[in-house]
């Protein structure tokens, strides 16, 4: 299986390179060969990679910056996603689009299912929703995977931010009224490969196509995640760091975040047989790896 992945420096793409099963070739594509801000570059770059499956993992992910650069976010996350899907259709291969919990407004009192009404609160959420719709319009041979609160040993993410803050502080203020499921990009990569295999093995099965939620099991607020990070750090010899729980109102940001980012992943398990690990099991592995890297490098 040859998998072309957009966004060669992103968390998902780097995770897929690391977790590629035997017999799977991962080709990560990015600038200058494939530039999502230059739509004409997309189809030729994907065709040249001769993929069996295309994964669109590239995105404008700076959530707060998107508030002042919505046009660019819509181009990259919306129009370019549609162009990737059109290229997949022209090549006769399935496309997997990575999306987000931010397409919801977070007001629901339970985990979100795929058919719940969308209502993004931010420019980033609106741009990712535009991407979902562009992909669905371009080809029926797609799987849109909404995930949430992604972290990994790569790039910028909450885990790395907390560890950095813990180096110079003995107390960190963290929001405690936004709920979700912190999800490892390495687990997301495993899930993507499983979905890709299903799409290729069952080309006529419509149940395997459409929108699916893919996040770690269990739920937490951001402060819970921070406490788990610092607990692991302390267990490995780090100085203790106290987490001060605050409200979203006490930590204003340009972009509004959904208070409820919990995703119901039953549909993914039913049809693709994919079930990600508990966040409490996956998170310490990433923290330990980052701490070891810091200690040795």
N, C-alpha and C positions, 0 to 999 in steps of 0.2 A: 504494500500500500504506500503510495506516494502522497504526502499531505503538504499542500502549500499553505503557509500561515503568514498573514499580513501582520505587520507590527513587530519587526525582528528584535527590537530591544525591550518589548513589553514583558510583563510578568508571565502572561499566558504562553507567549511564544518561547521564552526561555525555559519555562517549565516543561513545555512539550518537547523541546530538544533534549532535556535531561531525562524525561520519562518515556521516551519513545520505545515501544516494545520491539523485540527482535523481528526483523522483517518489515519494519516501518521506517520509511525515509521521510524526515521532516525537513522541508525547505522553507526557511524564514525569509520573507521579502520585506524590503523597506527602501528608504531613500538611498541613492537617487533612482534606483531601478523602478521601484513602485512608490509613488508619492500620492497619498490620498487627497492632497490639495491640488493635484494635477490629474484630473479624471482620465485624460487620454493615456496616461502611463499605466493604468491598471490592467486592462485587458491584455496588452502585449506581454507584460511581465508575468501574468498568471499563465498565459498560453505557453510561454517559453519554459515554464517549470514542469509542464506535462503532468499535472496532478490527477490523482484519482478522487481526491476530496479537497475542497478549499475551506479553510477556517479563517474567517475575518475577525481577528483579535485586535487589530489596530484601532485606536480611538483617540479622540481628544478627551483626555481623562482629568484635566485640571478643572474640577467641579466649580470652584469659586471664580477662576479666570473666565470660564465660559459665560458668566453673567455679563461681562463686558466685551466678550468676543463671540457672541452667539452665532453670528454669520459664519465664522470659521468652524465652530462646533457643528453647525448644521451641514456644512460642506463635508467635513471629515466623517462625522458620525451618521449623517443622513444620506446625502447624495452619493458619497463614495461607497457606502455600504450597498446601495442599489446597483452601482456600477460593478462591484465585486460579484454580486448575485447574477447580473446579466452576463458577465464573463463566464461564470460557472454554467449557466444555461447554455451558452454558445458552445462550451466544451463538453456538454452532456454529463456533468459531474455534480454531485450534491454540494451544497454550501452550508456551513455551520456558522451562524452569526452569534457572537457573544454580546449579550445585552445585560441589563441591570435592574435591580430593585427600584431604582430611582424613577422608573416609569409610573410608579404608584404614588399617591399622595400621603400614604402612611396613616390614614385615619381609621382603617378597618380594625376591628377588635380581634382578629384572628390572623393566622398566616395566610398570605395571598395565594390564591390559585390562579392558574393561567387564564381563566376566563373572567376573572374579576375586572371591573372597570378600571381603566388607566386614568391618570390625572397628574402628570409630573408637576412638581413644584418649582423646578429649576430649569435653566437653559440647557444644562447638561442632560437632564431627564428628557426634555422635549426633543433634543437632538438624537438621543438614543431611540426614542419612540419613533421618530421619523425614519431611522435606519431600519427598525423592525418592519415598518410598513413598506419601505422601499424594497427590502429583500423579499417579502411575501408577494409583492406585486410583480417582481422580476422573474421569479421561478417558484414552482410548487415543490421542487426538490430541495427543501431546506429544513433545517432544524435551528430554531432560535433558542439559545440557552441563556436564560436570565440567571445571573448569580449575584452575590452580594458580599460586601466587606472583604474584598480580596487582599490577601497578604502573601508574602513569599520571601525567600532569601534575596530576591532580585528587586531592583528599582526602588521607588519610593512607596512606602505604605505605613500603616499605623504601627505595626510591630517595630519597625526600624526607628520610627519617630520616638516611640516610648523608650526604647533602649538608649537612644541618643540623649533624651532628656534626663534619663536616670543616671547618666554619667556625671551630671553637674548639679542635680537637685535631689533633695531628700523627700520632696512632696511634689506631686503633679496633679493638677486639676483636670478631671475628665468627665465628660458628659454622661449622665446616668439616666436620661429619659428618652433615649433612642434605642430600640430593641432590634436585634437582627441575629445573623449567624455568621461569625467570622469564618471565612472559607479560604483554605490553602490553594494557591495556584497550582501546586503539584497535584493535589487531588482533582482540581478542575481539569488538568491535563489528562489524567487517567480517565475521567469521565468523557472527555472529548473523543479520545481514541475509541472508547467503547461505543459511543454514539456513531462515530464514523464507520465502524465495522458493521453496525446494524443497518445503516443507510445503504451500504454497498451490497450487503448480503440479501437485502429485501427491497429491491428497487421499486416494487409496486405497492408496498405496504404504506398506506396513507396514515396509519396510526403512529408511525415512527417519524412523521413530518409535522411541522407546525411549531408551536411554542411550548417550551418545557422549562421548569424551574430546577436549578441545580446549585444547591448550597449545602454547606455542612449541616449535619444533624445537631439538634440542640439550639438553644437561644441564649442570648446574653444582652446586656447593655454595654456600652463602650467601657464604662468603669470596671465591669467584671473582667473584660478582656485585659485591660491594663493591669489589674491585680494579678491575673494569671501569668502575665508576662514577667512582672516583678517577682512573683513567687518562684518562678523557674530560675530567674537571674540570681535570687538569693540562694537557692539550693545549689547553685554552681559557684558560690563564693562571692557573689556581688553584695554590695551594701544594700540594706533595706531601703525601699522607697514607699512612702505612703501615698495612697490615692485619695484625693479629696473629691467627693462626688458633687457635681454641679448640674444645673439645668441648662438646657439649650439656650434659654434666654440669657444666661450668664456668660455664654460663649458665642456672641453673635458672629455670623459669617455672611459674606455676600450672597451665597446660595442657601436656600432653605433645604433642609434634609427631612426626609420622611421619619416620623416618630416610630413607625412600625415598618421595618424592613424584613420581617419574617416571611419566608417563602415556603409554601407547601410543595414538597417535591415528590408526592405520591405518583403523579403521572409519569415522571421520568423512571421511577422504579418499576412501575407496572409494565410499561411498553419497551423501555430500553434496558431494564434490569440493572440500572445504575443507582447505587446508594452510597453517598459520600460518608466518610467517617464522622464521628462526633467531633465538634470543634475542640473539646477539652482534650482529646487524644492527639489531634493534629497540631495544635498550636505549640505545645512544648517542644516538639521536634524541630520546628522552625526556629524557635528562640534558642535552643541549644546549639543548633548549627551556626546561627549568627554569632553567638557568644564564642564558640570555638574558633570561628574565623577571625574574630577580633583578637583573640588571645594569641593566635598563631601567625597572624599576618599584619 
